[in-house]
Amino acid sequence: MPAVIIGDIDTGLNYATNSQVWINQGEIPKGLPIKDVDGDLVITFKDLNAPYYYNAPYVRDSNGNGVIDGQDLLADTRWANGVDDDQNGYLDDLVGWNFVYGTNNATDINGHGTWIASIISQSAGPSTYIVPIQIIGNFPSGAWSQAVDYFTALAEGARRRRALRRNEQSLLWQCPGLVGRDDGAFQCRGGGYSLPGWGGKRSDS
């Protein structure tokens, strides 16, 4: 199954609860000899959580939850090194971006974005990766167009680096109000697209 990266443009994501967060390949510091353990041509959290003799020297379980996740990369100065490695204008955007506060930490503030991410992860399969993009905090940031531009550029950068294979897809996902399910596709007020193979349709109602 071809891999898919999806922009979860919402309230952010709880990094510790989702192992399918996309790691921005262009932001992986060149000085870290990370191994692609499963040979899928991209560095993911599956690789970072592989047995100790692979990538353990280059990661640290900073939050002590027993796995390497997005919070750990953001807390590790070897990864969040203060350098815009992919030169896209978003410093250390290893695991998404927060447009509410202008930081690289898109940690969820009320659970909605995490909930949507869990639905995507469970329904779209193991080859799907999520880019958390926070535009809603205690108030909406009004950064929808910026978020779309950010995700589009990130997906294009992944293609250029061959992180996405020839037939892979990049999809935007927004679901400000989940209203139901239609033949496997979730319908959302204000937008939202079904994923490949879900058999559903777009709903703007």
C-alpha positions in Angstrom: 0.0 0.0 0.0 1.4 3.4 -0.9 2.1 5.7 2.0 0.1 8.8 2.5 0.9 11.9 4.6 -2.0 13.9 5.9 -2.1 17.4 7.4 -4.2 17.4 10.5 -5.1 21.1 10.6 -6.8 21.4 13.9 -6.0 21.9 17.6 -2.7 20.1 17.5 -1.9 16.5 18.6 -0.8 14.6 21.7 2.5 13.3 20.4 2.8 10.7 23.0 -0.3 8.9 21.9 0.3 8.6 18.2 3.2 6.8 16.6 2.3 7.7 13.1 3.4 11.3 13.3 5.4 12.3 10.2 9.0 13.3 10.8 10.0 16.1 8.5 12.8 14.4 6.6 14.4 17.7 5.7 14.8 18.6 9.3 16.6 15.5 10.4 20.1 16.8 11.3 22.7 15.6 8.8 25.1 14.7 11.7 22.9 12.0 13.0 23.4 8.7 11.2 19.9 7.5 11.6 19.2 4.0 10.1 16.2 3.3 8.0 15.6 0.0 9.9 12.5 -1.2 7.9 13.8 -0.1 4.5 10.8 1.9 3.5 13.0 4.9 2.4 11.9 7.2 5.2 12.9 7.8 8.8 9.8 7.3 11.0 9.1 6.6 14.6 9.1 2.9 13.8 12.8 3.3 13.0 13.5 5.4 16.1 11.9 2.8 18.4 13.7 -0.2 16.8 15.9 -2.4 19.0 18.6 -0.5 20.9 21.5 -1.4 18.6 20.1 0.6 15.7 19.1 4.2 16.6 19.2 4.3 20.4 22.4 6.4 20.6 20.7 9.2 18.7 17.4 9.5 20.6 16.4 10.0 24.2 13.1 9.2 26.0 12.8 12.7 27.6 9.3 12.4 28.8 9.8 8.9 30.3 6.8 7.2 28.7 8.8 4.3 27.4 8.7 5.2 23.7 10.4 7.7 21.4 7.8 10.3 20.3 7.5 13.8 18.9 7.9 15.4 22.4 11.2 13.6 22.7 12.6 15.0 19.5 11.5 18.5 20.3 13.2 18.3 23.7 16.5 16.9 22.3 18.9 19.6 21.1 20.6 17.1 18.8 17.3 17.1 16.8 15.8 20.5 17.6 19.2 22.1 17.0 18.1 25.7 16.3 18.8 25.4 12.6 16.3 25.6 9.8 17.7 22.5 8.1 15.2 22.4 5.3 15.2 26.2 4.9 11.5 26.5 4.7 11.3 29.4 7.2 9.9 27.2 10.1 12.7 26.6 12.6 13.0 22.9 13.7 9.6 21.9 12.3 10.4 18.3 13.0 6.9 17.2 13.8 4.5 19.8 12.5 3.9 23.5 13.3 1.9 25.7 15.7 0.5 28.7 13.9 -1.3 29.9 17.0 2.0 30.7 18.8 4.5 30.4 16.0 6.4 27.5 17.4 7.4 24.0 16.3 5.4 22.5 19.2 1.9 21.6 18.0 0.9 19.8 21.2 -2.9 19.6 21.5 -4.7 21.9 23.9 -8.2 20.3 24.0 -8.0 16.9 22.4 -9.9 17.4 19.2 -7.0 17.3 16.9 -5.7 14.2 18.7 -9.1 12.6 18.3 -9.2 13.3 14.6 -5.6 11.9 14.2 -6.6 8.7 16.0 -9.5 8.2 13.6 -7.2 8.7 10.6 -4.6 6.3 12.1 -7.1 3.6 12.8 -8.9 3.9 9.5 -6.2 4.6 7.0 -3.6 2.0 7.8 0.0 1.7 8.9 1.4 3.5 5.8 -0.3 6.7 6.7 1.6 9.5 8.5 0.1 12.6 10.1 1.5 16.2 10.2 -0.1 18.0 13.1 -0.7 21.7 12.2 -2.2 23.7 15.0 -4.4 26.7 14.0 -6.8 26.5 16.9 -5.8 27.2 20.5 -7.8 29.1 23.1 -8.9 31.1 20.0 -8.7 30.5 16.3 -5.5 31.8 14.7 -7.0 32.5 11.3 -4.0 30.8 9.8 -5.9 28.3 7.5 -4.3 29.5 4.3 -0.8 29.6 5.9 -1.4 26.0 7.2 -2.3 24.8 3.7 0.7 26.5 2.2 2.9 25.0 4.9 1.7 21.5 4.3 1.8 21.8 0.6 5.4 22.9 0.7 6.3 20.1 3.2 4.8 17.5 1.0 6.5 18.8 -2.1 9.8 18.7 -0.2 9.2 15.1 0.8 8.7 14.2 -2.9 11.9 16.0 -3.9 13.8 14.0 -1.3 12.1 10.8 -2.5 10.7 10.3 0.9 7.4 9.6 -0.8 7.6 6.9 -3.5 6.4 7.6 -7.0 2.7 6.7 -6.4 2.3 8.2 -3.0 -0.2 10.8 -2.1 -0.5 13.8 0.1 -3.9 14.9 1.4 -5.1 17.8 3.4 -7.5 17.0 6.2 -9.7 19.4 8.1 -12.6 18.5 10.3 -13.8 21.4 12.4 -17.1 19.6 13.1 -17.4 15.8 12.7 -21.0 15.0 11.9 -21.1 11.4 10.9 -19.9 8.6 8.7 -21.0 7.8 5.2 -19.9 4.4 3.8 -16.6 4.6 5.6 -15.8 8.3 5.0 -16.2 10.8 7.7 -18.3 13.9 6.9 -17.2 17.2 8.2 -18.8 20.6 8.4 -16.7 23.2 6.5 -14.7 20.7 4.5 -12.9 17.5 4.8 -12.0 14.8 2.3 -12.3 11.1 2.5 -9.2 9.0 2.3 -8.4 6.6 -0.6 -10.3 3.4 -0.3 -12.8 4.6 2.3 -15.6 4.5 -0.2 -17.1 7.8 0.9 -17.4 11.3 -0.4 -16.6 14.9 0.4 -19.2 16.8 2.5 -19.4 20.5 2.7 -22.7 20.5 4.7 
